[in-house]
Amino acid sequence: MNNYNVIVIGGGPAGLAAAIQAKKDCASVLLIERENRLGGILKQCIHDGFGLVRFEEKLSGPEYAGRFIDEFNSLGIESLTLSFVTKIEKKTDGFAIHIVNRGGTAVYTCSAIVLATGCRERTAKQVFIHGTRPSGVFTAGTAQHYINLMGEIPAKKCVILGSGDIGLIMARRLTLEGCEVLGVYEAKPTPSGLTRNIHQCLNDYGIPLYLSHTVTRVFGDERLEAVEISQVDEKMRPIDGTRKTVECDALILSVGLIPENELAETLGVQMDSGTKGPLCDQNLMTNVDGVFSCGNALHVNDLVDYVSESGETAGAAAAAYIKTGRKTVRFERGSGIMSLVPQMLNLEKGIDNVTVYFRSDEVANNRSLKISVDGEEKFRKKYAFLRPPEMERLVVDFSAFNLKPGSRIVFETEAAK
């Protein structure tokens, strides 16, 4: 049988949670994964700290994924591994998904799709580092793969560019494996990773963090021999006279993640400039009826617990999906808001207890999040501090807002009263 109620694309924590929830809600489900094993990036994240919200205990990445994989298998959900989606066609009664794998090519049909395709790391090419192209330049995730899955040390003396969480965790991991981490360099004036990782991964191991610095050039023929470091101004432009050369045999890049949404774009799914992921409503359905998005494909999350939560939301909504008209109102990002999920509200679905995620656009203390409808304040919550790297989560009862089509709903931050 090649026809299903729901097909989930991606077998990481979001896709597993979506498939499990859809199956529990009595949908026929198929999960398609391009790697040879389920679990996504968690397979190589051997550090603990996963599951504190969901399970109230510290788990490693494989332990966290393992709990979902065990439940996935116990429910008898069908999956295809080492399978690549080559095309998705929109049909009048659903979707046709073309795949290729070891068995050849095949087409599977469904009523609803959940896109749980995750995200990828930015590379040296995308941050415009000049110089040659020697070996020894790795993304943080690639370095993690070498150490944790292959048992290989990719460096003896390295520099880390970017203070994202994976880079911070790898600074500690490399140090524990005997590599000398000369420093973590961050172009922004504030760190990009979680505060706890700054303390646990850098401060506890005496690894220096240099803010407002970046790598402007690499040196070396076959293997990296050194990098050029420059201070940058408030517009992140190199400052003349500040260049210095640091000898090293590896450069580890932790310069941001990009949601993987090429498949979504082929279906005409609209993207949000703040999250770099799809526009969606509170049920995580995109502007294309029957197409749902979740996890890091929707927006980059700080915690895997929230990735799983969004997968369950999308899986439940996909299982219950019936093609009907939608009455939606859009959310607007006002002052102080860098990103916001969801970006719209379907007034014909449950609008009470809607989970909302947002990031501030700057570091700020003693702030309030305000939600207004047509200029009238409807909701306010105080925060002791807000930081762009740390996503905030809140639950809002929009049923009390007296919303109607055309309502103007604005999220913004301001000084706390």
N, C-alpha and C positions, 0 to 999 in steps of 0.2 A: 504493500500500500504506500503510495507516494503523496497522499493528501492528508493534511493535518489541520487542526484548528489554529495552532500557534507554532511558528518556527522561530527559534531563538538563534541568533548568529553571534557566537562568541561564548567560550566556555570558561571564562574567568569568574570571579566572585559575583558579578552582576548577572551574567548569563545563567549561572547555576541557580541563583536565587529566583530569577524570573521563571526558569523552567520548572523548578520545584513548586512554586506557588501556582503557576498555571495548571500543572498536573493535579495539585490538591483541589483546584477549583473545577476538576472534571473535564479539562480540555485534553485533546490528543496533542502531544508535544513532540517535536524533534529539535534537538540542539546540534548545531553545526560548528565545529572547532577546527581551525587550521593547523594547530599543533598536534603532536601525537598523544598528548595527555591533557586531561582537564585540569583546571586550577589557575590558568593565566600566570601573571607575573608573580603570584604568591609562591609558586614552586621554588623560586630562588631567594625568597626573603626569609632567611633563617633566623633573623633577629626576632625578639619577642615584642609585645606591645599591641598585637592584634587582638580584637575581640573584647576589649575592656568595656565597651558600651553594650554590646549584644550579649556576651556570655559572662561579663563581670569577672574575667580572669585573663591573665596574660598568656597569649598563645603565639607561637611562631607562625609565619605565613603558611607553611605546609600543613601545620596542625589546624589552622582556621579553615583552609580550603578542604582539608580532609573531612571535616564534619559535614560540609555541604555535599561533597562527592559521595560520602557514605549514604546520605539521605537520598540523593539523586539516584543512586543505584538501587536502593531499597524500594523506591517507587517504580522501578522498571521503566524509567524514561529512556527513550531511544536517543542515540547520539551517533554522529559521524565525526571521526577525528581524521587528521591529515586531509581535510577536505576544504577546498577553496571555492568561495562564491565568485563566479565570474560575471553574473548578470542577474538582475532582478527586474521582472516585468510586471507592470500593474495591469491587472485584468479587471473585467467588470464585476467579477465575483470574488476577487482577492488578488493573490500574487503568485507568480511562477518564479521559483528560485533555481537558477542553473548552477551546478557545482561540478568540480572535477576532483577526482581522487585516484587512489591506486586501482580502483575498479573501472575507471574510465569516466565518462560524463553521465549526468543524470539531471532530471528536472523534478522538483518537489513543489507542490502547491499548498497554499494555506489561506486562511481568512485574515490573519493578523501576523505581523512580524515584530519581534523585539530585537532591536539593534543594541548589542552589548559588546561592541567592538573595541572598547578600551581606548588607550592613547599611546602615542609614541614620543620618544625624546627628540629634542632639537639637537642638531649636529653642529660640528665646527663650521660647515658651509653656511648654515643658517644664522650664525652670529658673526660672520665676516671676519675671520681671523686670517691675516696675511701670512705668506711664507710658502714653504714647500709642502709636500704631502708625505711625510715620513710615517712609519708605523709608530705606535705608541700613543696615538690620540684616540681615546675611548669615550663613549658616553658612560655615565655612572651605571646604568643598567647593564651595559655590556661588561664592564669591569666586575660587577656583581655576579654575572653569569659565569665568567671565567673562574672566579674564586669559589663560589658556592656550589656550582654544578659540575664544573670541569676539574676543580682542584688545582688550578694554575694561578700563580701570582703574576699579574701583568706588569708589575713595576717594582723597582728597588727604591727609587726616589721620585716622588711625583708632586705635581701642583694640581689643585682642584679649582676649576672655574665655575662659580655659581654656588650659592648657599641653599639650593633646594634640598628637600628632605633626603632624597636618595644620595645626593652628594655628601651630605653631612654624615649619613649612616655609613657610607663607603669610606669616609675619612677615618672613622673609628675602626672599621673592618680591616682596612689596609694596614693601619697601625698595629693591630693585634696580630697580623700575619707577618710583621717584621719590615714592612715598607716604611720609609721615612716620608711623612706628609709634610712638605715644606710650608704649606699654608693653603687656606681657602680664600679665594679672591672673589669679591662680589661687586659688580658695577653699580648697583643701587646703594643709596646711603643707609639702608636698613636691610637686615637679613631677610631672605626669602623663605626660609624654613621655619618650622614650628619652634617656639621658644624652648620646649623641653629637649629638642634635638640639638640646639645650640649648646645647652649645658651638658647633656649626657654624651654627646659625640665629639665636641671640640674642647670645651672648658675642662672636662674631667681628664682629658688626655694631653692637655697643654698644646693643642693645635691652634695656631694663630688664625684669626679671621681678619681680613683686610677689606674694609668697606670702601666704596668709591674707587675701586681698582679693577682693571680688566686685563686680559691677555690680548695684546695687539699683534703679535707675530710669533711664529714657531720657527725653530732652526733644526736642521738635520737633513741628511740625505736618505739613507735607508731607515734609520731609527732616530726618533726625537732625541736631540741633544740639549736643547735649552728652549726657554720661552721668554718673550719680552713682555714685561709688566709695565702698565702705565696707570697713573692716576687719571680719573675722569672728573669733569665738571658736573654741574647740576643737570645738564642735558646729556650726560654720559658720553661726552666727547673727550678724547685723550688730551691731556694738558701737556704742552710743550715743556721739555726739560725735566720731565718726571720719569722717563723711561729707564728701566733697569733690566738686566739680563739675569735670569735664574736658571742654573743648570739643573736638568732633570731628565729622566728617561721616559716619563709618561705625563700626559695631560688628561685629566678626567673632567668631562663636561657634565655639569648639572645645571643646565640653563633653560629648563622649562619643559613642559609636556604639551603636546598638541592632540586634542581628541581626534580619533580616526573616524572620519565621516564621509569618505569617498563614496561608499555604497549609498548612504543617505542622500547625498547630493544628486546621484543619478536618478533618484525618485522624485526630485524636486522639493526635498525638505529644505525649509528656510533655516539659515544659521543666525545665531546671535553673536554680535561683535564683542560682547563682554565675556561670554563663556567659551566662545569658539565651538560651541555645540549647537544642537537643534533647538529651535523654539518649541516649547511644549506647554501643555496645560497641566492641571494638578494631577491628572492621571498618567502623565508623561507621554501622552499622544502628541505627535508632531502636527504640523499643519496638514500633512497628508493623512487622510482617514485610514486607520488600520495599521499605521506605522508608529511604533513606540520606541523610545530611547531611554537608556538607563546607564548607571555607573559612570565611568570616566569618559565614555563617548558623549555623554550628555554635558558633563562639566567635571573638571578635575577636582577630586575629593581629597580631603586631608586624611580621613579615616575609612578603612575598608568596611567598618560597620555601616556607614551611610551608603556605601556602594551597594551592599546587600539589601539595605532598606529600599533603595530606589529600584533594585531588581524585582523585589517582591511587589512593589506598587505597579510596575509595568507589567509583570506577569499576570497579576490579578485582573488588571484592566484589559489586557489582551485576551484573556480567557473569557471575559464577559462582553467582549466587543460585538456590537451589532451596528451595522451601518445605518446611521441616522444623521440628521442635520445637527449642527452644533451652534449654540449661541455663546460666543466667547467675548470676553473683554480683555484688553491688554493691560499689563502692568508697565509702568514707566519707571526708569531709573532716574531718580532725582539727584541732588547734590550729595556727595559723599558715598555713592553706591557704585562700585566697579562692576559687579556682576550679580545676577538675580535669577533664581530658578524656583518655580516655573516662571514663564514670562507671560502667561495668559491663564484665564480661568474659564472653564466651561460651565456656564450657569445651569445647564441641564443635568449635570452630575453633582454628586455630593460636594458642597462647598463649605461644610463645617469641618473643622480640624484638618486644615490643609497645611502640609509641611512645606516650609519655605526656607531656602538656603540663600545667603547673601555674603558678599565680601565688601569691605570698605575700600575706598580708593586711596586711603592714606592712614598713617598711624595717628590715632587720636585717643585722648583720654576723656572720661566723663561725657559720653555722648548718649544721645537717644535716637532710636530708630522710630520714625513717624510714618504712618500710613494714612494718607488722606484720600477721600473720594469726592471728586468735584469741588476741591478746595476745602472740604470740611474734615478735620482730624477725626479718625475713627479708631486708631490704635497707636500706642506708644510703649516702648520698652527701653529701659535704661541699661547701659553697658559701662562698666568701669573703664574699659579700654577696648579699642578695635584695631586690628592689624590686618593688612591685605593678605598675608599668607595664611591666616587662620579663618576658615569658613565658619560662619555662624548659622545655627539652625534654630528655627522657632515654629510653633504651631499656631495658626491663626484661624479663628472662626469667622469666615466671611459671610455666613448666613445672617449675621447681625448687622451687616453693613447696608442693607436695602439696595443691593446692586441691580442694575438693569443694563441691557445692551446700550453701549455708548458711554457708560460711566468711565470717568477718568480716574484711574487708581495710581497714585504716585507713592513710591518708597523713597525716603531720603533720611539723612542723618543731620542732627544739629546738636548744639550744646545742650546738655541736660539741664532741665529746669529744677 
